[in-house]
Amino acid sequence: MNIQTPPTSLLPGASAETGRPSRAEAEAAVRTLLRWAGDNPDREGLVDTPARVARAYEEFFAGYATDPVELLKRSFEETDGYDEMVVLRDIRLESHCEHHMVPIIGKAHVAYLPAGRVVGISKLARVVETYAKRLQIQEKLTAQVANTLNEVLKPKGVAVVIEAAHECMTTRGIHKPGVTMVTSRMLGAFRDDPSTRKEFLSMISGSRRGES
């Protein structure tokens, strides 16, 4: 599996030679969109909006500047033989649909079965965040997180489930609020062993019962 790294042209520190627009060009593009929407970018309420949007985009798409593989490289062997499931559930997820550039809001559940080494749990959340803070579709996001954990940690198995609402179908188009999309990717023991998969799904379903 080939883990794609972000193109240099998308990194905040990229040079002009890469073709990445300057901040001034980005702000000018926002002004154009404001005019296209029918408003006046020079009125008081909008005059600072292009700069705010540029700063917001730096935050929304910060994942292009982070290498998820590097996040996982530091792992630990001192586990006293721990070889049971490690589960991190209810990881807050904020992404943007690559088709309409509107938010995808939800949560991710991540698990792996260690094969001698473990990684800090914050790194699992950081991997989710890194891929989420790029233009995405949920199916690809789910696969990216699972594939990266599997390739770098080389565990006995990896499981990823993502539940999210897509504003591209709640605030536009079909206008169906309250709809949640669920995607999953199971690798290794989670795919091959029904009891392992069942245990994982039982663990994350407990969080859903707690919400009801």
Protein Blocks (a to p, Z undefined) as FASTA:
>chain_A
ZZddddfklpfkbcfknopacfklmmmmmmmmmmmnopafkbmklmmmmmmmmmmmmmmm
mmmmpcfklmmmpccfblghpabdcddehiacddddfklopacddddddddddehiacdf
klmmmmmmmmmmpccdfklmmmmmmmmmmmmnopabdcdddddddfklmmgmjopghiac
dddddehjllmmmklmmmmmmmmmmmmmmmZZ
